[in-house]
Amino acid sequence: MSMAVVGLLAGMALGFAGYFGGFGAFVLVAALGAIGFVAGRFLDGDLEAGDFFRTRSGGRDERRR
């Protein structure tokens, strides 16, 4: 399934949630969609758990000195 179709389905789900459930349902659907997206990327192997916990590299701080 192409990313355009996935985006279309996500937009339709958010639209239905916003129309029928109000703003709270819209935010809930958006948050759960974001969590599902990150979980899917993690399961596909595009993300690693260490990507969330790595510290910043020292290269940026060294330029200031």
CYANA upper distance limits for C-alpha pairs under 8 A (distance plus 0.5 A):
  1 MET  CA      5 VAL  CA      7.08
  1 MET  CA      6 VAL  CA      7.57
  2 SER  CA      6 VAL  CA      6.99
  3 MET  CA      7 GLY  CA      6.52
  4 ALA  CA      8 LEU  CA      6.60
  5 VAL  CA      9 LEU  CA      6.67
  6 VAL  CA     10 ALA  CA      6.65
  7 GLY  CA     11 GLY  CA      6.53
  8 LEU  CA     12 MET  CA      6.66
  9 LEU  CA     13 ALA  CA      6.64
 10 ALA  CA     14 LEU  CA      6.69
 10 ALA  CA     33 GLY  CA      8.21
 11 GLY  CA     15 GLY  CA      6.53
 12 MET  CA     16 PHE  CA      6.64
 13 ALA  CA     17 ALA  CA      6.62
 13 ALA  CA     29 VAL  CA      8.17
 14 LEU  CA     18 GLY  CA      6.51
 14 LEU  CA     26 PHE  CA      6.25
 14 LEU  CA     29 VAL  CA      6.84
 14 LEU  CA     30 ALA  CA      7.19
 15 GLY  CA     19 TYR  CA      6.56
 15 GLY  CA     26 PHE  CA      8.07
 16 PHE  CA     20 PHE  CA      6.41
 16 PHE  CA     21 GLY  CA      8.24
 17 ALA  CA     21 GLY  CA      5.67
 17 ALA  CA     22 GLY  CA      7.29
 17 ALA  CA     25 ALA  CA      6.02
 17 ALA  CA     26 PHE  CA      5.60
 17 ALA  CA     29 VAL  CA      7.50
 18 GLY  CA     22 GLY  CA      5.26
 18 GLY  CA     23 PHE  CA      6.08
 18 GLY  CA     24 GLY  CA      8.36
 18 GLY  CA     25 ALA  CA      6.72
 18 GLY  CA     26 PHE  CA      5.11
 21 GLY  CA     25 ALA  CA      5.60
 21 GLY  CA     26 PHE  CA      7.61
 22 GLY  CA     26 PHE  CA      6.91
 23 PHE  CA     27 VAL  CA      6.74
 24 GLY  CA     28 LEU  CA      6.69
 25 ALA  CA     29 VAL  CA      6.57
 26 PHE  CA     30 ALA  CA      6.65
 27 VAL  CA     31 ALA  CA      6.56
 28 LEU  CA     32 LEU  CA      6.63
 29 VAL  CA     33 GLY  CA      6.46
 30 ALA  CA     34 ALA  CA      6.72
 31 ALA  CA     35 ILE  CA      6.79
 32 LEU  CA     36 GLY  CA      6.57
 33 GLY  CA     37 PHE  CA      6.56
 34 ALA  CA     38 VAL  CA      6.80
 35 ILE  CA     39 ALA  CA      6.64
 36 GLY  CA     40 GLY  CA      6.48
 37 PHE  CA     41 ARG  CA      6.72
 38 VAL  CA     42 PHE  CA      6.61
 39 ALA  CA     43 LEU  CA      6.65
 40 GLY  CA     44 ASP  CA      6.58
 41 ARG  CA     45 GLY  CA      6.82
 41 ARG  CA     46 ASP  CA      5.78
 41 ARG  CA     47 LEU  CA      6.38
 42 PHE  CA     46 ASP  CA      6.33
 42 PHE  CA     47 LEU  CA      5.20
 42 PHE  CA     48 GLU  CA      6.79
 42 PHE  CA     49 ALA  CA      8.31
 43 LEU  CA     47 LEU  CA      8.42
 47 LEU  CA     51 ASP  CA      7.32
 48 GLU  CA     52 PHE  CA      8.28
 49 ALA  CA     53 PHE  CA      7.80
 50 GLY  CA     54 ARG  CA      6.43
 58 GLY  CA     62 GLU  CA      6.77
 59 GLY  CA     63 ARG  CA      7.12
 60 ARG  CA     64 ARG  CA      7.69
 61 ASP  CA     65 ARG  CA      7.71
